[in-house]
Amino acid sequence: MELKLLQKVKTFIGAQEGQPLFRTGVGNLDPGGLQIFQDLHAELQDQGISGVAADEVSVKEGDLVTLLTDVKTNQKDRIRWYLNDTRIAEINGDLSKICTDVQCNEGTEIFRGRLTLDHQTGSLTIRNIRTTDAGDYHLQISGNNSDHKKTFSVTVHDVPAAEQDETKEGENVTLYTGVIKNPNDALAWYFHDVLIVGDQSKVCTDERCKERFGDRLKVAHQTGSLTITNITSTDSGNYQLQINSSRVSIIRNFSLTVPVVN
């Protein structure tokens, strides 16, 4: 799609040899140039491109991802989400119409029940995200007073096999976030339901965390990655990372297995 649009733009600005787009009259397009402009404008509108740069979102396979609208809707608003050019979610403010995935696009099922649409904000949650879910997510909110458009460019990375390997007692293990931490982002780590790293990377403020890990937890300042030193079999279990910003919320799970040494 990008190549076709690029060719049309090049044609519009006169890249095609011997085909001037303007008449001698100031500001008047010749018929050929006018048609190119109209076709280009229509295609951009069809693809939901508003001229505003997309928010870049990078996640890993299996993450729970929420794309935040950063607005509050009312009962007169109509909220629509598109993945590239396919409508995947829609809701009217009065709840007279609600649809996600297969209900929205006449039987074309992409997410298989993995979408949730927040009725109050229009934010879209994708559970267990997959590499096939990558693409441009276009948000359109239409109301009586104004329209709101936003685009998220979502990249989904495979989880390396090394992240799923077992480890041995006594080793140091690092759970990588895969991001450069923004000072305005809120980051937290949980071991099962126990908060082990909280606001401003404070480690083990919970007594249960102190009893289990003592001073064996370290947090990287720039990335928020978590290192567990001198690991033991009792450290086996589910570790959950939560990253919250003004545009996206990400929940990522790490399953750690430390075999008992006989």
C-alpha positions as CSV (number, residue, x, y, z in Angstrom):
1,M,0.0,0.0,0.0
2,E,2.8,2.4,0.9
3,L,4.5,1.9,-2.5
4,K,1.2,2.8,-4.4
5,L,0.7,5.9,-2.3
6,L,4.3,6.9,-2.8
7,Q,4.0,6.6,-6.5
8,K,0.9,8.7,-6.5
9,V,2.6,11.4,-4.4
10,K,5.5,11.4,-6.8
11,T,3.2,11.7,-9.8
12,F,1.3,14.5,-8.0
13,I,4.4,16.7,-7.5
14,G,5.4,16.3,-11.1
15,A,7.8,13.3,-11.0
16,Q,6.3,11.9,-14.2
17,E,8.4,13.2,-17.1
18,G,6.7,15.5,-19.5
19,Q,3.4,15.7,-17.6
20,P,3.0,19.1,-16.0
21,L,0.3,19.2,-13.4
22,F,-0.5,22.9,-13.5
23,R,-1.9,25.1,-16.1
24,T,-0.3,28.5,-16.8
25,G,-3.0,30.0,-14.7
26,V,-1.9,30.4,-11.1
27,G,-3.1,27.6,-8.8
28,N,-5.2,25.8,-11.4
29,L,-4.7,22.1,-11.7
30,D,-5.1,20.5,-15.2
31,P,-7.7,17.6,-15.3
32,G,-5.0,14.9,-15.0
33,G,-3.4,16.5,-11.9
34,L,-6.8,17.2,-10.3
35,Q,-7.8,13.5,-10.8
36,I,-4.5,12.3,-9.2
37,F,-5.1,14.6,-6.2
38,Q,-8.7,13.4,-5.8
39,D,-7.7,9.7,-6.0
40,L,-4.9,10.2,-3.5
41,H,-7.1,12.1,-1.0
42,A,-9.8,9.5,-1.2
43,E,-7.3,6.6,-0.6
44,L,-5.8,8.4,2.4
45,Q,-9.2,8.9,3.8
46,D,-10.2,5.3,3.3
47,Q,-7.1,4.2,5.1
48,G,-7.8,6.5,8.1
49,I,-4.7,8.5,7.6
50,S,-5.1,11.9,9.2
51,G,-1.7,13.4,8.8
52,V,-0.9,12.9,12.5
53,A,2.1,10.7,13.2
54,A,1.3,7.3,14.6
55,D,2.2,6.3,18.2
56,E,4.8,3.6,18.0
57,V,4.0,0.6,20.2
58,S,6.4,-2.4,20.5
59,V,5.2,-5.5,22.4
60,K,6.0,-9.2,22.6
61,E,3.9,-12.2,21.7
62,G,1.6,-13.2,24.5
63,D,1.3,-9.6,26.0
64,L,-2.0,-8.2,27.1
65,V,-2.0,-4.8,25.4
66,T,-4.5,-1.9,25.9
67,L,-4.4,1.0,23.4
68,L,-5.6,4.1,25.3
69,T,-7.8,6.7,23.7
70,D,-6.9,9.4,26.3
71,V,-10.4,10.8,26.0
72,K,-13.7,10.4,27.8
73,T,-16.7,9.7,25.6
74,N,-20.4,10.5,26.1
75,Q,-23.6,8.9,25.0
76,K,-23.6,10.6,21.6
77,D,-20.2,9.5,20.5
78,R,-19.5,6.7,18.0
79,I,-16.3,4.8,18.5
80,R,-14.7,2.7,15.8
81,W,-11.4,0.8,15.6
82,Y,-9.7,-0.4,12.4
83,L,-6.7,-2.8,12.0
84,N,-5.3,-1.4,8.8
85,D,-8.5,-1.1,6.7
86,T,-10.6,-3.7,8.5
87,R,-13.1,-2.6,11.2
88,I,-12.5,-4.7,14.3
89,A,-14.6,-2.9,17.0
90,E,-17.4,-0.4,17.3
91,I,-19.6,1.0,20.0
92,N,-22.3,3.7,20.2
93,G,-22.3,5.8,23.3
94,D,-25.9,4.8,24.1
95,L,-24.8,1.1,23.7
96,S,-27.4,0.6,21.0
97,K,-24.7,-1.0,18.9
98,I,-21.6,-3.0,20.1
99,C,-19.4,-5.2,18.1
100,T,-15.9,-6.7,18.1
101,D,-14.0,-8.7,15.5
102,V,-16.2,-11.2,13.6
103,Q,-19.4,-9.3,14.5
104,C,-18.0,-6.1,12.9
105,N,-16.7,-7.3,9.6
106,E,-19.2,-9.9,8.2
107,G,-17.6,-13.1,9.3
108,T,-13.9,-12.2,9.0
109,E,-12.5,-13.4,12.3
110,I,-9.1,-12.1,13.2
111,F,-8.8,-12.1,17.0
112,R,-11.1,-15.0,18.0
113,G,-12.5,-13.5,21.1
114,R,-9.3,-11.7,22.2
115,L,-10.7,-8.1,22.0
116,T,-12.3,-6.0,24.7
117,L,-13.7,-2.5,24.2
118,D,-14.0,-0.2,27.1
119,H,-17.5,1.3,27.1
120,Q,-16.5,4.6,28.8
121,T,-13.2,5.5,27.1
122,G,-13.2,3.4,23.9
123,S,-9.8,2.0,24.8
124,L,-9.1,-1.3,23.0
125,T,-7.6,-4.3,24.8
126,I,-5.9,-7.2,22.9
127,R,-5.3,-10.4,24.9
128,N,-2.5,-12.8,24.1
129,I,-1.3,-10.7,21.2
130,R,0.3,-12.5,18.2
131,T,2.7,-11.5,15.5
132,T,-0.2,-11.7,13.0
133,D,-1.9,-8.9,15.0
134,A,0.8,-6.3,14.1
135,G,-0.2,-3.3,12.0
136,D,-1.8,0.1,12.2
137,Y,-4.7,0.5,14.6
138,H,-6.8,3.5,13.7
139,L,-9.2,5.0,16.2
140,Q,-12.1,7.2,15.2
141,I,-14.4,8.9,17.7
142,S,-17.3,10.8,16.1
143,G,-19.5,13.2,18.1
144,N,-21.7,16.2,17.7
145,N,-19.1,18.7,18.6
146,S,-15.8,17.2,17.3
147,D,-14.1,14.2,15.8
148,H,-11.1,12.5,17.3
149,K,-8.6,10.4,15.4
150,K,-5.5,8.5,16.5
151,T,-3.3,5.8,15.1
152,F,-1.1,3.2,16.9
153,S,1.6,1.5,14.8
154,V,1.9,-1.9,16.7
155,T,4.9,-4.2,16.3
156,V,4.8,-7.6,17.8
157,H,8.1,-9.5,18.5
158,D,8.6,-13.2,18.9
159,V,9.6,-14.4,22.3
160,P,13.1,-15.8,22.1
161,A,13.4,-19.4,23.2
162,A,16.1,-18.3,25.7
163,E,13.5,-16.5,27.7
164,Q,11.6,-19.7,28.3
165,D,14.6,-21.8,29.4
166,E,15.0,-23.3,32.9
167,T,17.7,-22.0,35.1
168,K,19.8,-23.5,38.0
169,E,19.9,-22.7,41.7
170,G,22.6,-20.2,42.6
171,E,22.5,-18.5,39.2
172,N,21.5,-14.9,38.5
173,V,18.5,-14.5,36.2
174,T,17.4,-11.3,34.4
175,L,13.8,-10.8,33.2
176,Y,14.2,-8.2,30.4
177,T,11.5,-5.6,29.6
178,G,12.8,-5.0,26.1
179,V,12.1,-1.3,26.4
180,I,13.9,2.0,27.3
181,K,11.9,3.3,30.2
182,N,10.3,6.7,29.8
183,P,10.4,8.8,33.0
184,N,6.7,9.4,32.7
185,D,5.9,5.7,32.5
186,A,4.7,3.7,35.5
187,L,6.4,0.3,35.8
188,A,5.7,-2.5,38.3
189,W,6.7,-6.1,38.9
190,Y,4.7,-8.8,40.6
191,F,5.5,-12.3,41.8
192,H,2.2,-14.0,41.7
193,D,0.0,-11.4,43.5
194,V,2.8,-9.8,45.5
195,L,4.2,-6.4,44.4
196,I,8.0,-6.7,44.3
197,V,8.9,-3.6,42.4
198,G,6.7,-0.5,42.5
199,D,6.6,3.2,41.9
200,Q,9.9,4.8,41.0
201,S,11.5,1.3,41.0
202,K,11.2,0.9,44.7
203,V,12.1,-2.7,45.6
204,C,10.4,-4.9,48.1
205,T,8.2,-2.4,50.0
206,D,5.9,-5.4,50.8
207,E,6.9,-7.5,53.8
208,R,6.1,-10.7,51.9
209,C,8.6,-9.7,49.3
210,K,11.3,-9.0,51.9
211,E,10.7,-12.4,53.5
212,R,11.1,-14.2,50.2
213,F,13.7,-12.3,48.3
214,G,15.6,-10.2,50.9
215,D,18.1,-8.1,49.0
216,R,18.3,-10.4,46.0
217,L,16.3,-8.2,43.6
218,K,17.9,-5.5,41.3
219,V,16.2,-3.2,38.9
220,A,17.9,-1.7,35.8
221,H,17.4,2.1,35.9
222,Q,17.1,2.7,32.2
223,T,15.0,-0.4,31.2
224,G,13.3,-1.6,34.4
225,S,14.6,-5.1,33.7
226,L,14.5,-7.3,36.9
227,T,17.5,-9.4,38.1
228,I,17.1,-12.1,40.7
229,T,20.5,-13.0,42.2
230,N,21.4,-16.4,43.8
231,I,18.1,-17.8,42.6
232,T,16.5,-20.8,44.5
233,S,13.8,-23.3,43.6
234,T,11.3,-21.3,45.8
235,D,11.7,-18.4,43.3
236,S,9.9,-20.5,40.6
237,G,6.6,-19.2,39.4
238,N,4.9,-16.4,37.4
239,Y,6.5,-12.9,37.3
240,Q,4.3,-10.2,35.8
241,L,5.5,-6.9,34.4
242,Q,3.1,-4.0,34.1
243,I,4.0,-0.9,32.0
244,N,1.5,2.1,31.9
245,S,1.8,5.2,29.9
246,S,-0.6,7.8,28.6
247,R,-1.0,5.9,25.3
248,V,-0.7,2.2,26.1
249,S,-0.8,-0.3,28.9
250,I,1.2,-3.6,28.6
251,I,1.0,-6.6,30.9
252,R,3.7,-9.3,30.3
253,N,4.1,-12.6,32.0
254,F,7.3,-14.5,32.6
255,S,7.3,-18.1,33.7
256,L,10.4,-19.1,35.7
257,T,11.3,-22.7,36.6
258,V,14.2,-23.4,38.9
259,P,14.6,-27.2,39.5
260,V,15.3,-28.5,43.0
261,V,18.9,-29.7,43.3
262,N,19.1,-33.2,44.8
